[in-house]
């Protein structure tokens, strides 16, 4: 799936939020992030810029996406969260809050 640059930035911001949610950056999470670079289409410089994106701005961008892109984000965040073998409560809370804030589940497919 192709994403516009501002959508990629919001995706990458949320991925990094999940990685940092439990206060520990696990090597398996970084490995998953590196794999996602080619899937989503970004590099280290883009990652650094996206990480500077304001959380609320990322949420607004994600809220306005079509359902299939929100679903793609959901799958990616889940993959990142389970990368280290367990989903930490803080990761799960962040993911659930994200889904609620972007309206995932409210729309009809």
TIKOL-172632 format. One record per residue: x, y, z of N, C-alpha, C in turn; residue in three letters. Coordinates in pm, 1 decimal. Atoms other than C-alpha are relative to their C-alpha. Example, Ala and Ser with C-alpha at 12.3 -4.5 7.8 and 13.67 -1.06 7.14 Angstrom:
<nu = 89.0, nv = -119.0, nw = 0.0, cau = 1230.0, cav = -450.0, caw = 780.0, cu = 90.0, cv = 120.0, cw = 0.0, aa = ala> $
<nu = -82.0, nv = -119.0, nw = -6.0, cau = 1367.0, cav = -106.0, caw = 714.0, cu = -77.0, cv = 109.0, cw = 73.0, aa = ser> $
***
This chain:
<nu = 85.1, nv = -118.0, nw = 0.0, cau = 0.0, cav = 0.0, caw = 0.0, cu = 89.2, cv = 123.7, cw = 0.0, aa = unk> $
<nu = -75.6, nv = -125.7, nw = 8.9, cau = 133.1, cav = 343.9, caw = -95.9, cu = -60.5, cv = 103.1, cw = 95.2, aa = unk> $
<nu = 44.8, nv = -104.1, nw = -92.2, cau = 114.1, cav = 628.1, caw = 154.4, cu = 63.9, cv = 132.8, cw = -37.8, aa = unk> $
<nu = -54.7, nv = -132.8, nw = 21.1, cau = 155.8, cav = 1001.8, caw = 111.6, cu = 100.3, cv = 29.3, cw = 111.7, aa = unk> $
<nu = -107.8, nv = -29.0, nw = -95.4, cau = 454.4, cav = 1154.4, caw = 294.2, cu = -53.9, cv = 37.9, cw = 138.4, aa = unk> $
<nu = 50.9, nv = -42.1, nw = -130.3, cau = 245.3, cav = 1317.1, caw = 568.8, cu = -65.7, cv = -116.6, cw = 73.6, aa = unk> $
<nu = 58.5, nv = 119.0, nw = -60.3, cau = 66.3, cav = 985.1, caw = 628.0, cu = 112.3, cv = -90.1, cw = 52.4, aa = unk> $
<nu = -116.1, nv = 77.3, nw = -45.2, cau = 399.7, cav = 802.8, caw = 646.6, cu = 54.9, cv = 57.8, cw = 130.2, aa = unk> $
<nu = -53.1, nv = -65.5, nw = -119.6, cau = 517.1, cav = 1058.2, caw = 901.0, cu = -86.5, cv = -31.3, cw = 122.1, aa = unk> $
<nu = 90.6, nv = 31.6, nw = -111.3, cau = 209.4, cav = 998.9, caw = 1118.1, cu = 13.5, cv = -146.5, cw = 40.6, aa = unk> $
<nu = -20.5, nv = 142.2, nw = -28.8, cau = 253.8, cav = 620.0, caw = 1090.2, cu = 128.6, cv = -19.5, cw = 80.6, aa = unk> $
<nu = -129.9, nv = 17.3, nw = -64.5, cau = 620.7, cav = 642.1, caw = 1185.5, cu = -2.2, cv = 58.5, cw = 141.1, aa = unk> $
<nu = 13.0, nv = -60.1, nw = -133.8, cau = 541.6, cav = 874.5, caw = 1477.4, cu = -68.7, cv = -97.2, cw = 94.2, aa = unk> $
<nu = 74.0, nv = 90.8, nw = -86.7, cau = 288.8, cav = 626.0, caw = 1615.7, cu = 78.1, cv = -129.0, cw = 25.1, aa = unk> $
<nu = -84.0, nv = 119.0, nw = -18.7, cau = 522.0, cav = 330.2, caw = 1560.6, cu = 102.6, cv = 27.8, cw = 109.4, aa = unk> $
<nu = -102.4, nv = -33.0, nw = -98.6, cau = 790.9, cav = 506.3, caw = 1759.9, cu = -61.3, cv = 22.4, cw = 137.7, aa = unk> $
<nu = 70.0, nv = -16.3, nw = -128.2, cau = 538.9, cav = 598.7, caw = 2030.7, cu = -22.3, cv = -136.5, cw = 65.3, aa = unk> $
<nu = 21.0, nv = 135.0, nw = -52.9, cau = 456.0, cav = 227.9, caw = 2070.0, cu = 132.9, cv = -59.1, cw = 47.6, aa = unk> $
<nu = -131.3, nv = 52.5, nw = -38.2, cau = 825.4, cav = 133.8, caw = 2077.0, cu = 44.8, cv = 57.5, cw = 134.2, aa = unk> $
<nu = -45.2, nv = -67.2, nw = -122.4, cau = 889.4, cav = 386.3, caw = 2355.8, cu = -99.7, cv = -9.9, cw = 115.8, aa = unk> $
<nu = 108.1, nv = -3.5, nw = -99.0, cau = 562.4, cav = 328.0, caw = 2546.5, cu = 35.6, cv = -63.9, cw = 133.8, aa = unk> $
<nu = -30.2, nv = 70.5, nw = -124.9, cau = 698.5, cav = 81.4, caw = 2801.7, cu = 130.0, cv = 46.7, cw = 65.3, aa = unk> $
<nu = -122.3, nv = -55.2, nw = -57.2, cau = 1013.8, cav = 285.8, caw = 2865.4, cu = 125.7, cv = -75.9, cw = -37.4, aa = unk> $
<nu = -115.1, nv = 79.5, nw = 42.9, cau = 1239.3, cav = 22.0, caw = 2705.4, cu = -7.9, cv = -18.7, cw = -150.4, aa = unk> $
<nu = -5.3, nv = 24.6, nw = 144.0, cau = 1346.5, cav = 3.4, caw = 2343.3, cu = 67.6, cv = -135.1, cw = -19.6, aa = unk> $
<nu = -47.5, nv = 137.1, nw = 15.0, cau = 1381.6, cav = -367.3, caw = 2274.2, cu = 60.6, cv = -18.8, cw = -139.2, aa = unk> $
<nu = -62.5, nv = 23.2, nw = 131.4, cau = 1615.3, cav = -482.9, caw = 1994.0, cu = -96.2, cv = -59.4, cw = -104.0, aa = unk> $
<nu = 95.2, nv = 59.3, nw = 94.4, cau = 1332.9, cav = -687.7, caw = 1837.4, cu = -96.5, cv = 105.5, cw = -54.2, aa = unk> $
<nu = 85.9, nv = -109.0, nw = 47.9, cau = 1119.3, cav = -372.6, caw = 1816.9, cu = 73.5, cv = 81.9, cw = -105.6, aa = unk> $
<nu = -79.5, nv = -74.2, nw = 98.7, cau = 1400.2, cav = -191.4, caw = 1636.0, cu = 16.8, cv = -81.2, cw = -128.0, aa = unk> $
<nu = -8.7, nv = 86.1, nw = 117.3, cau = 1438.7, cav = -489.6, caw = 1403.5, cu = -129.3, cv = 8.0, cw = -82.1, aa = unk> $
<nu = 128.7, nv = -13.9, nw = 68.5, cau = 1067.9, cav = -467.7, caw = 1321.6, cu = -9.4, cv = 136.5, cw = -66.5, aa = unk> $
<nu = -0.8, nv = -134.3, nw = 56.6, cau = 1103.6, cav = -92.9, caw = 1267.4, cu = 84.5, cv = 3.4, cw = -127.4, aa = unk> $
<nu = -86.0, nv = 3.3, nw = 118.6, cau = 1390.5, cav = -155.2, caw = 1024.5, cu = -67.8, cv = -73.2, cw = -115.8, aa = unk> $
<nu = 73.0, nv = 73.0, nw = 103.5, cau = 1177.1, cav = -408.0, caw = 835.4, cu = -109.3, cv = 88.4, cw = -61.0, aa = unk> $
<nu = 108.7, nv = -87.1, nw = 46.1, cau = 895.4, cav = -153.8, caw = 813.8, cu = 50.1, cv = 114.3, cw = -88.6, aa = unk> $
<nu = -55.2, nv = -106.4, nw = 84.0, cau = 1128.5, cav = 98.7, caw = 649.4, cu = -27.6, cv = -26.4, cw = -147.6, aa = unk> $
<nu = 23.9, nv = 32.1, nw = 140.9, cau = 1097.5, cav = -83.7, caw = 319.3, cu = -148.5, cv = -18.1, cw = -30.6, aa = unk> $
<nu = 143.4, nv = 20.6, nw = 20.9, cau = 728.6, cav = -171.2, caw = 364.6, cu = -71.9, cv = 133.9, cw = -15.5, aa = unk> $
<nu = 66.3, nv = -130.5, nw = 1.4, cau = 619.8, cav = 185.6, caw = 438.5, cu = 71.5, cv = 95.6, cw = -94.9, aa = unk> $
<nu = -78.1, nv = -84.5, nw = 89.7, cau = 902.3, cav = 353.4, caw = 248.4, cu = 57.4, cv = 122.7, cw = 68.2, aa = unk> $
<nu = -67.4, nv = -112.7, nw = -65.2, cau = 1117.6, cav = 567.1, caw = 478.1, cu = 141.6, cv = -41.9, cw = 37.8, aa = unk> $
<nu = -137.3, nv = 25.4, nw = -39.9, cau = 1479.4, cav = 599.8, caw = 587.3, cu = 25.4, cv = 60.8, cw = 138.1, aa = unk> $
<nu = -32.5, nv = -50.0, nw = -134.1, cau = 1661.5, cav = 701.5, caw = 907.0, cu = -23.7, cv = 150.2, cw = 14.0, aa = unk> $
<nu = 21.1, nv = -145.4, nw = -6.2, cau = 1648.5, cav = 1072.7, caw = 824.1, cu = -149.4, cv = 31.0, cw = 11.7, aa = unk> $
<nu = 144.5, nv = -19.4, nw = -7.3, cau = 1272.4, cav = 1048.9, caw = 767.5, cu = -49.6, cv = -37.4, cw = 139.8, aa = unk> $
<nu = 37.7, nv = 44.4, nw = -134.4, cau = 1239.3, cav = 860.5, caw = 1098.3, cu = 25.0, cv = 110.7, cw = 101.4, aa = unk> $
<nu = -33.2, nv = -108.1, nw = -92.7, cau = 1413.6, cav = 1142.0, caw = 1282.8, cu = -96.7, cv = 117.1, cw = -13.2, aa = unk> $
<nu = 94.4, nv = -110.9, nw = 22.1, cau = 1189.9, cav = 1407.0, caw = 1122.9, cu = -139.9, cv = -37.8, cw = 50.0, aa = unk> $
<nu = 134.3, nv = 43.8, nw = -39.8, cau = 872.2, cav = 1203.4, caw = 1183.2, cu = -12.9, cv = -5.8, cw = 151.7, aa = unk> $
<nu = 4.0, nv = 8.9, nw = -144.9, cau = 963.2, cav = 1154.0, caw = 1546.5, cu = -19.7, cv = 137.2, cw = 64.4, aa = unk> $
<nu = 20.5, nv = -136.3, nw = -49.5, cau = 956.3, cav = 1534.3, caw = 1587.0, cu = -144.4, cv = 47.1, cw = -18.8, aa = unk> $
<nu = 140.0, nv = -35.1, nw = 24.5, cau = 594.5, cav = 1541.0, caw = 1466.3, cu = -77.4, cv = 1.4, cw = 130.9, aa = unk> $
<nu = 83.8, nv = -9.6, nw = -118.5, cau = 349.2, cav = 1650.1, caw = 1733.0, cu = -100.0, cv = -115.8, cw = 1.1, aa = unk> $
<nu = 91.3, nv = 114.6, nw = -15.2, cau = 143.1, cav = 1355.4, caw = 1863.3, cu = -141.7, cv = 35.3, cw = -45.5, aa = unk> $
<nu = 136.7, nv = -39.3, nw = 34.8, cau = -187.0, cav = 1543.5, caw = 1827.9, cu = -16.3, cv = 22.1, cw = -150.5, aa = unk> $
<nu = 5.4, nv = -17.8, nw = 145.5, cau = -107.1, cav = 1639.2, caw = 1467.8, cu = -2.1, cv = -134.7, cw = -70.7, aa = unk> $
<nu = 1.0, nv = 134.7, nw = 57.6, cau = -34.3, cav = 1274.4, caw = 1391.3, cu = -139.2, cv = -61.7, cw = 12.5, aa = unk> $
<nu = 134.5, nv = 55.4, nw = -22.2, cau = -370.6, cav = 1174.7, caw = 1540.6, cu = -100.0, cv = 61.2, cw = -98.3, aa = unk> $
<nu = 91.1, nv = -65.8, nw = 93.9, cau = -555.8, cav = 1432.2, caw = 1327.5, cu = 19.6, cv = -55.9, cw = -140.6, aa = unk> $
<nu = -28.9, nv = 58.1, nw = 131.9, cau = -382.9, cav = 1303.1, caw = 1015.0, cu = -58.8, cv = -139.7, cw = -10.8, aa = unk> $
<nu = 47.2, nv = 138.5, nw = 2.7, cau = -467.6, cav = 943.2, caw = 1102.2, cu = -152.4, cv = -8.2, cw = 5.4, aa = unk> $
<nu = 145.7, nv = -1.3, nw = -9.5, cau = -828.4, cav = 1029.0, caw = 1188.7, cu = -64.6, cv = 17.8, cw = -137.9, aa = unk> $
<nu = 55.9, nv = -32.2, nw = 131.1, cau = -883.6, cav = 1155.9, caw = 834.9, cu = 30.5, cv = -103.6, cw = -108.6, aa = unk> $
<nu = -33.7, nv = 104.0, nw = 97.4, cau = -753.4, cav = 839.8, caw = 665.4, cu = -120.2, cv = -89.2, cw = -30.4, aa = unk> $
<nu = 103.0, nv = 100.2, nw = 29.7, cau = -976.6, cav = 589.6, caw = 487.3, cu = 22.1, cv = -124.6, cw = 86.1, aa = unk> $
<nu = -2.9, nv = 116.8, nw = -88.1, cau = -1056.1, cav = 269.8, caw = 675.5, cu = 115.0, cv = -94.9, cw = -31.4, aa = unk> $
<nu = -104.5, nv = 97.4, nw = 33.1, cau = -809.6, cav = 51.2, caw = 483.5, cu = 137.7, cv = 45.5, cw = 49.1, aa = unk> $
<nu = -128.2, nv = -49.9, nw = -50.4, cau = -518.7, cav = 276.8, caw = 583.0, cu = 5.0, cv = -4.5, cw = 152.9, aa = unk> $
<nu = 5.7, nv = 13.5, nw = -146.1, cau = -633.4, cav = 284.3, caw = 946.3, cu = 24.1, cv = -144.9, cw = 39.6, aa = unk> $
<nu = -18.2, nv = 142.8, nw = -27.0, cau = -648.1, cav = -95.8, caw = 937.0, cu = 146.4, cv = -38.0, cw = -19.3, aa = unk> $
<nu = -142.4, nv = 26.0, nw = 22.4, cau = -294.5, cav = -105.6, caw = 793.0, cu = 82.2, cv = 48.9, cw = 119.9, aa = unk> $
<nu = -68.4, nv = -52.4, nw = -118.2, cau = -177.7, cav = 113.5, caw = 1082.5, cu = -21.5, cv = -93.2, cw = 118.5, aa = unk> $
<nu = 30.5, nv = 90.6, nw = -111.1, cau = -351.6, cav = -116.5, caw = 1331.8, cu = 86.2, cv = -125.4, cw = -7.3, aa = unk> $
<nu = -80.9, nv = 120.7, nw = 17.9, cau = -173.2, cav = -419.2, caw = 1188.2, cu = 147.3, cv = 27.6, cw = 30.2, aa = unk> $
<nu = -139.4, nv = -37.4, nw = -22.5, cau = 162.6, cav = -240.0, caw = 1197.2, cu = 27.3, cv = 21.4, cw = 148.5, aa = unk> $
<nu = -20.8, nv = -25.9, nw = -142.5, cau = 122.8, cav = -119.8, caw = 1556.6, cu = -2.9, cv = -129.4, cw = 80.2, aa = unk> $
<nu = 5.8, nv = 129.8, nw = -67.8, cau = 26.2, cav = -470.5, caw = 1666.2, cu = 130.8, cv = -76.7, cw = -21.3, aa = unk> $
<nu = -125.9, nv = 68.7, nw = 31.3, cau = 331.7, cav = -614.5, caw = 1490.9, cu = 115.5, cv = 55.3, cw = 82.7, aa = unk> $
<nu = -105.8, nv = -63.8, nw = -78.0, cau = 559.7, cav = -364.0, caw = 1664.7, cu = -13.2, cv = -36.1, cw = 148.0, aa = unk> $
<nu = 22.9, nv = 26.1, nw = -142.3, cau = 400.2, cav = -421.7, caw = 2005.8, cu = 37.3, cv = -142.5, cw = 39.7, aa = unk> $
<nu = -29.8, nv = 139.1, nw = -34.5, cau = 443.8, cav = -800.6, caw = 1992.4, cu = 141.6, cv = -42.7, cw = -39.1, aa = unk> $
<nu = -133.9, nv = 32.9, nw = 50.1, cau = 794.0, cav = -785.6, caw = 1842.2, cu = 92.2, cv = -53.9, cw = 109.1, aa = unk> $
<nu = -88.0, nv = 43.8, nw = -108.8, cau = 960.9, cav = -831.4, caw = 2181.3, cu = -54.8, cv = -120.2, cw = 75.7, aa = unk> $
<nu = 53.7, nv = 121.5, nw = -60.0, cau = 744.0, cav = -1131.7, caw = 2266.2, cu = -115.1, cv = 21.2, cw = 96.2, aa = unk> $
<nu = 110.6, nv = -29.0, nw = -92.0, cau = 491.1, cav = -958.6, caw = 2489.8, cu = -48.6, cv = 142.2, cw = -24.0, aa = unk> $
<nu = 54.5, nv = -135.8, nw = 11.2, cau = 259.5, cav = -661.9, caw = 2472.1, cu = -9.3, cv = 57.6, cw = 140.8, aa = unk> $
<nu = 0.8, nv = -67.9, nw = -129.8, cau = 325.2, cav = -432.4, caw = 2766.9, cu = -131.9, cv = 76.1, cw = 14.4, aa = unk> $
<nu = 125.7, nv = -70.4, nw = -24.9, cau = 19.4, cav = -272.9, caw = 2929.1, cu = 3.1, cv = 142.6, cw = -55.4, aa = unk> $
<nu = -9.5, nv = -137.4, nw = 50.5, cau = 143.5, cav = 75.8, caw = 2835.9, cu = -9.6, cv = 2.0, cw = -152.6, aa = unk> $
<nu = 11.4, nv = 9.4, nw = 145.3, cau = 179.3, cav = -33.4, caw = 2472.3, cu = -145.7, cv = -23.1, cw = -39.6, aa = unk> $
<nu = 139.9, nv = 30.1, nw = 30.3, cau = -172.1, cav = -179.1, caw = 2471.7, cu = -87.9, cv = 122.0, cw = 24.2, aa = unk> $
<nu = 78.0, nv = -120.5, nw = -29.7, cau = -315.9, cav = 132.8, caw = 2636.9, cu = 17.3, cv = 104.6, cw = -109.8, aa = unk> $
<nu = -27.4, nv = -97.7, nw = 106.1, cau = -147.0, cav = 354.4, caw = 2376.0, cu = -69.8, cv = -40.2, cw = -129.3, aa = unk> $
<nu = 62.7, nv = 47.2, nw = 123.0, cau = -271.7, cav = 139.6, caw = 2089.4, cu = -151.6, cv = 16.3, cw = 6.8, aa = unk> $
<nu = 146.1, nv = -15.1, nw = -15.4, cau = -629.1, cav = 133.9, caw = 2221.9, cu = -39.0, cv = 146.9, cw = -7.6, aa = unk> $
<nu = 28.3, nv = -143.8, nw = 5.9, cau = -623.3, cav = 510.9, caw = 2278.8, cu = 12.9, cv = 53.5, cw = -142.7, aa = unk> $
<nu = -19.6, nv = -42.0, nw = 139.1, cau = -489.7, cav = 558.2, caw = 1926.1, cu = -119.6, cv = -40.3, cw = -84.6, aa = unk> $
<nu = 114.7, nv = 47.7, nw = 77.8, cau = -767.3, cav = 345.4, caw = 1775.9, cu = -124.4, cv = 82.8, cw = 28.9, aa = unk> $
<nu = 115.9, nv = -81.6, nw = -38.4, cau = -1029.5, cav = 540.2, caw = 1970.0, cu = 12.9, cv = 140.3, cw = -59.9, aa = unk> $
<nu = -21.9, nv = -137.4, nw = 46.5, cau = -875.6, cav = 877.4, caw = 1878.7, cu = -7.0, cv = 16.3, cw = -150.4, aa = unk> $
<nu = 5.4, nv = -11.7, nw = 146.5, cau = -856.2, cav = 799.4, caw = 1506.6, cu = -132.1, cv = -53.7, cw = -54.9, aa = unk> $
<nu = 131.8, nv = 45.7, nw = 44.2, cau = -1208.8, cav = 656.4, caw = 1497.7, cu = 0.6, cv = -136.7, cw = -62.7, aa = unk> $
<nu = -4.3, nv = 135.5, nw = 57.0, cau = -1104.0, cav = 303.0, caw = 1406.4, cu = -109.4, cv = -83.4, cw = 65.7, aa = unk> $
<nu = 110.8, nv = 79.3, nw = -51.2, cau = -1410.2, cav = 85.1, caw = 1440.9, cu = -131.4, cv = 74.5, cw = -5.6, aa = unk> $
<nu = 122.7, nv = -79.5, nw = 8.2, cau = -1658.8, cav = 370.8, caw = 1412.6, cu = -60.8, cv = -2.0, cw = -139.6, aa = unk> $
<nu = 48.1, nv = -9.2, nw = 137.7, cau = -1680.0, cav = 370.5, caw = 1035.4, cu = -45.0, cv = -136.6, cw = -50.2, aa = unk> $
<nu = 37.4, nv = 125.8, nw = 65.1, cau = -1837.4, cav = 111.5, caw = 814.4, cu = 96.2, cv = -20.9, cw = -116.5, aa = unk> $
<nu = -98.2, nv = 29.0, nw = 104.8, cau = -1611.4, cav = -63.7, caw = 570.0, cu = -58.7, cv = 16.4, cw = -137.8, aa = unk> $
***
